Amino acid sequence: MLKILWIIISLFLITLIFLRVPKDTAGLSSFATKSTLLGSPSSSEQFLNYLIGLGVICYLFLTFNLN
């Protein structure tokens, strides 16, 4: 059960990291400013930061518990 949760969290983190938009890439940043998928860019970036932080903490907790 914990291994399944660990795999889900790792896939979730990979997805969140790919959602983060680099500031220097013109093509991706223009997509992010035109897309209203996550709301305004500043609030979505802060929300993604919180989610990634929480995901990393859960991932590390499960990693230490499974080993």
ZIGI-V877866 format. One record per residue. N is the residue number from 1. RES is the residue in three letters. SS is DSSP state (H for helix, E for strand, C for the rest). PSI is psi in radians with two decimals (none if undefined). D_FIRST is the distance of its C-alpha to the first C-alpha in Angstrom with 1 decimal. Layout:
# ZIGI-V877866
[[N;RES;SS;PSI;D_FIRST] [N;RES;SS;PSI;D_FIRST]]
This chain:
# ZIGI-V877866
[[1;MET;C;-0.77;0.0] [2;LEU;H;-0.58;3.8] [3;LYS;H;-0.65;5.5] [4;ILE;H;-0.76;5.3] [5;LEU;H;-0.67;6.4] [6;TRP;H;-0.73;8.6] [7;ILE;H;-0.72;10.1] [8;ILE;H;-0.76;10.8] [9;ILE;H;-0.68;12.5] [10;SER;H;-0.72;14.4] [11;LEU;H;-0.65;15.7] [12;PHE;H;-0.75;16.6] [13;LEU;H;-0.70;18.5] [14;ILE;H;-0.74;20.3] [15;THR;H;-0.76;21.4] [16;LEU;H;-0.67;22.6] [17;ILE;H;-0.61;24.5] [18;PHE;H;-0.42;26.2] [19;LEU;H;-0.43;27.2] [20;ARG;C;2.35;29.1] [21;VAL;C;2.19;32.7] [22;PRO;C;2.46;34.9] [23;LYS;C;-0.46;38.1] [24;ASP;C;-0.21;40.4] [25;THR;C;2.01;39.5] [26;ALA;H;-0.70;42.0] [27;GLY;H;-0.81;40.4] [28;LEU;H;-0.62;37.0] [29;SER;H;-0.57;38.4] [30;SER;H;-0.60;40.8] [31;PHE;H;-0.71;37.9] [32;ALA;H;-0.62;36.1] [33;THR;H;-0.46;39.2] [34;LYS;H;-0.37;40.1] [35;SER;C;2.35;36.6] [36;THR;C;0.52;35.7] [37;LEU;C;-0.75;32.0] [38;LEU;C;0.21;30.9] [39;GLY;C;-2.68;34.2] [40;SER;C;2.62;36.6] [41;PRO;H;-0.68;35.9] [42;SER;H;-0.73;36.0] [43;SER;H;-0.60;33.7] [44;SER;H;-0.62;31.2] [45;GLU;H;-0.71;31.3] [46;GLN;H;-0.72;30.7] [47;PHE;H;-0.75;27.8] [48;LEU;H;-0.63;26.2] [49;ASN;H;-0.76;26.9] [50;TYR;H;-0.75;25.1] [51;LEU;H;-0.72;22.0] [52;ILE;H;-0.74;22.0] [53;GLY;H;-0.79;22.5] [54;LEU;H;-0.71;19.7] [55;GLY;H;-0.69;17.3] [56;VAL;H;-0.73;18.6] [57;ILE;H;-0.79;18.1] [58;CYS;H;-0.71;14.5] [59;TYR;H;-0.81;14.0] [60;LEU;H;-0.69;16.1] [61;PHE;H;-0.81;14.4] [62;LEU;H;-0.60;11.0] [63;THR;H;-0.79;13.1] [64;PHE;H;-0.57;15.0] [65;ASN;H;-0.54;12.1] [66;LEU;H;-0.33;10.6] [67;ASN;C;none;14.3]]
